[in-house]
Amino acid sequence: MSSSIQLPRDVYGTEEHQMLRDTVLEFYKTEVEPNREEWEENTACSREVWLKAGELGLLGLTLDPKYGGSGLDFSYSAVAIETFAKTGADSPGISMHSDIVIPYIEKHGSEAIKDKYLPKMCSGEWIGSLGMTEPSTGSDVQAIRTTAVDMGDHYLINGSKTFITIGYTSDFTLTACKTEHGISLIIIDANLEGFTKGKPFKKLGLKTSDTCELFFDNVKVPKENLIGEEGKGFIYMMQELPRERLTIAIQAIGAVRGGLELTTAYTQERTAFKQPICAFQNTQFKLAEVATQLEVNTAFVDKCTELLARKELTPELASMAKYATTEMQGKMLDECLQLFGGYGYMWEYPIARLVADARVSRIYGGTNEIMKLMIARAIFSDYFKEMKAKRRAMKMAQK
Ligand SMILES: Cc1cc2nc3c(=O)[nH]c(=O)nc-3n(C[C@H](O)[C@H](O)[C@H](O)COP(=O)(O)OP(=O)(O)OC[C@H]3O[C@@H](n4cnc5c(N)ncnc54)[C@H](O)[C@@H]3O)c2cc1C
């Protein structure tokens, strides 16, 4: 694809960004693609790939070097996430571990916890997952039922989580639990007695990263595994969700970029009625639409990335980014697949996998309906505040 139709993205254009892009592409070629089919059959990737990612410095890109990270700004994470997504190589679940779990621990964990977990997470020796969703509740996080009862020197944990990305492979799960004073985040090590895991689910897409259920039956967790303050877990989640949602938006951008490149190449090779498919105006118009949607969405996501780096990304802007890009991803990749004809439906064709993987992006990290709810709340925030004040005044008057 000609670069003249791509927006200049100066902030990602340094030599270091390019080196990172090359490293991710090489990692994909040598470590992921040769093993992909085997991982798909096992519905989980190998542990070796994590060690390799650690060796190449791909884990903990933004983490402080004193904990084993690279200390880079978020634009580097964005480059890695987008490049992984373009190839489909994020299937080992690296961004969950590196861009979601690590920041929770870095920002809210005690020094002892950071020293214990972060260096091993950067080397790929320990893999971390995030457990919020439960069988009975996903969108309504405050309705979780998993409990952590304070027993003096430890918490006693009971409950279950579901749909946990890399839950099966992970060595610990950063888990949202109900404690006496609200929701708290607690690290639960996988080797603790009473912690069991379900078999990885068979999924529509993302077949090389596992997703499973986790069960906690009287699991004794040391008190020092609490992240931040007890009862503040919901606030921490609300603080971290914009980054998680932006990560999903960046993945959507990468996936569509990958789809556009694959389709541009394919339509020049494939012929019908004695012409390459790209000679049909329909093909040209479809890909013009994909390229336009991609660039327009990229501009918004790049702006959000900049805001995140300045710690100014609001929940509603992150929700807009996730909502807009993932809807675009679904529609545009479907258009791309159509141009492959029957081959597009075959699993061995990367476009089929990009389409299958795309479906979940409108669901996880908060569904797109929840994204719209967040945006609408911001639109009507003054109105809701006014209504609340009126109700409070009426109650006071009745007393
Ligand atoms: C592959 C995969 C990986 C995942 N990884 C993780 C993970 O690592 N960690 C984790 O904690 N979770 C994970 N999840 C869970 C995911 O975040 C939830 O599935 C998602 O938040 C939706 O929750 P739910 O499935 O319970 O759907 P529900 O909350 O039951 O929603 C069902 C439907 O109702 C709609 N709905 C709900 N509330 C409202 C409302 N107020 N207004 C309008 N519509 C509404 C939803 O939008 C949806 O369409 C993963 C899910 C999948 C599929």
The ligand as an SDF file (V2000), in Angstrom:
LIG
                    3D

 53 58  0  0  0  0  0  0  0  0999 V2000
  -12.3150  -14.1620   24.5430 C   0  0  0  0  0  0  0  0  0  0  0  0
  -12.6830  -13.4170   25.7970 C   0  0  0  0  0  0  0  0  0  0  0  0
  -11.6690  -13.0060   26.6600 C   0  0  0  0  0  0  0  0  0  0  0  0
  -11.9810  -12.3430   27.8490 C   0  0  0  0  0  0  0  0  0  0  0  0
  -10.9810  -12.0340   28.7240 N   0  0  0  0  0  0  0  0  0  0  0  0
  -11.3020  -11.5650   29.9530 C   0  0  0  0  0  0  0  0  0  0  0  0
  -10.2840  -11.4050   30.9600 C   0  0  0  0  0  0  0  0  0  0  0  0
   -9.0960  -11.6420   30.7260 O   0  0  0  0  0  0  0  0  0  0  0  0
  -10.6670  -10.9920   32.1850 N   0  0  0  0  0  0  0  0  0  0  0  0
  -11.9570  -10.7110   32.4970 C   0  0  0  0  0  0  0  0  0  0  0  0
  -12.2330  -10.3470   33.6280 O   0  0  0  0  0  0  0  0  0  0  0  0
  -12.9440  -10.8490   31.5640 N   0  0  0  0  0  0  0  0  0  0  0  0
  -12.6330  -11.2810   30.3120 C   0  0  0  0  0  0  0  0  0  0  0  0
  -13.6240  -11.4540   29.3750 N   0  0  0  0  0  0  0  0  0  0  0  0
  -14.9950  -11.1600   29.7310 C   0  0  0  0  0  0  0  0  0  0  0  0
  -15.5770   -9.9280   29.0490 C   0  0  0  0  0  0  0  0  0  0  0  0
  -14.9730   -8.7570   29.5390 O   0  0  0  0  0  0  0  0  0  0  0  0
  -17.0840   -9.9820   29.2590 C   0  0  0  0  0  0  0  0  0  0  0  0
  -17.5670  -11.0470   28.4740 O   0  0  0  0  0  0  0  0  0  0  0  0
  -17.7740   -8.6830   28.9130 C   0  0  0  0  0  0  0  0  0  0  0  0
  -17.4330   -7.6630   29.8100 O   0  0  0  0  0  0  0  0  0  0  0  0
  -19.3090   -8.8500   28.9040 C   0  0  0  0  0  0  0  0  0  0  0  0
  -19.7640   -9.4660   30.0510 O   0  0  0  0  0  0  0  0  0  0  0  0
  -20.7550  -10.7340   29.9400 P   0  0  0  0  0  0  0  0  0  0  0  0
  -20.1400  -11.7060   29.0140 O   0  0  0  0  0  0  0  0  0  0  0  0
  -21.0860  -11.1800   31.3040 O   0  0  0  0  0  0  0  0  0  0  0  0
  -22.0330  -10.1480   29.2300 O   0  0  0  0  0  0  0  0  0  0  0  0
  -23.2910   -9.4840   29.9670 P   0  0  0  0  0  0  0  0  0  0  0  0
  -22.8440   -8.4620   30.9290 O   0  0  0  0  0  0  0  0  0  0  0  0
  -24.1700  -10.5820   30.4410 O   0  0  0  0  0  0  0  0  0  0  0  0
  -24.0060   -8.7650   28.7330 O   0  0  0  0  0  0  0  0  0  0  0  0
  -24.8510   -9.4330   27.8070 C   0  0  0  0  0  0  0  0  0  0  0  0
  -25.4010   -8.3820   26.8330 C   0  0  0  0  0  0  0  0  0  0  0  0
  -26.1520   -7.3990   27.5730 O   0  0  0  0  0  0  0  0  0  0  0  0
  -25.6610   -6.1100   27.2560 C   0  0  0  0  0  0  0  0  0  0  0  0
  -25.7500   -5.2320   28.4310 N   0  0  0  0  0  0  0  0  0  0  0  0
  -25.3480   -5.4780   29.7030 C   0  0  0  0  0  0  0  0  0  0  0  0
  -25.5650   -4.4150   30.4830 N   0  0  0  0  0  0  0  0  0  0  0  0
  -26.1240   -3.4560   29.7050 C   0  0  0  0  0  0  0  0  0  0  0  0
  -26.5880   -2.1200   29.9170 C   0  0  0  0  0  0  0  0  0  0  0  0
  -26.4920   -1.5340   31.1260 N   0  0  0  0  0  0  0  0  0  0  0  0
  -27.1050   -1.4330   28.8770 N   0  0  0  0  0  0  0  0  0  0  0  0
  -27.1930   -1.9940   27.6490 C   0  0  0  0  0  0  0  0  0  0  0  0
  -26.7830   -3.2650   27.3810 N   0  0  0  0  0  0  0  0  0  0  0  0
  -26.2480   -3.9690   28.3860 C   0  0  0  0  0  0  0  0  0  0  0  0
  -24.2180   -6.3250   26.8670 C   0  0  0  0  0  0  0  0  0  0  0  0
  -23.7360   -5.2450   26.0970 O   0  0  0  0  0  0  0  0  0  0  0  0
  -24.3090   -7.6190   26.0970 C   0  0  0  0  0  0  0  0  0  0  0  0
  -24.7070   -7.3550   24.7750 O   0  0  0  0  0  0  0  0  0  0  0  0
  -13.3300  -12.0560   28.1530 C   0  0  0  0  0  0  0  0  0  0  0  0
  -14.3510  -12.4380   27.2570 C   0  0  0  0  0  0  0  0  0  0  0  0
  -14.0390  -13.1120   26.1120 C   0  0  0  0  0  0  0  0  0  0  0  0
  -15.1370  -13.5450   25.1980 C   0  0  0  0  0  0  0  0  0  0  0  0
  1  2  1  0
  2  3  1  0
  2 52  2  0
  3  4  2  0
  4  5  1  0
  4 50  1  0
  5  6  2  0
  6  7  1  0
  6 13  1  0
  7  8  2  0
  7  9  1  0
  9 10  1  0
 10 11  2  0
 10 12  1  0
 12 13  2  0
 13 14  1  0
 14 15  1  0
 14 50  1  0
 15 16  1  0
 16 17  1  0
 16 18  1  0
 18 19  1  0
 18 20  1  0
 20 21  1  0
 20 22  1  0
 22 23  1  0
 23 24  1  0
 24 25  2  0
 24 26  1  0
 24 27  1  0
 27 28  1  0
 28 29  2  0
 28 30  1  0
 28 31  1  0
 31 32  1  0
 32 33  1  0
 33 34  1  0
 33 48  1  0
 34 35  1  0
 35 36  1  0
 35 46  1  0
 36 37  1  0
 36 45  1  0
 37 38  2  0
 38 39  1  0
 39 40  1  0
 39 45  2  0
 40 41  1  0
 40 42  2  0
 42 43  1  0
 43 44  2  0
 44 45  1  0
 46 47  1  0
 46 48  1  0
 48 49  1  0
 50 51  2  0
 51 52  1  0
 52 53  1  0
M  END
$$$$
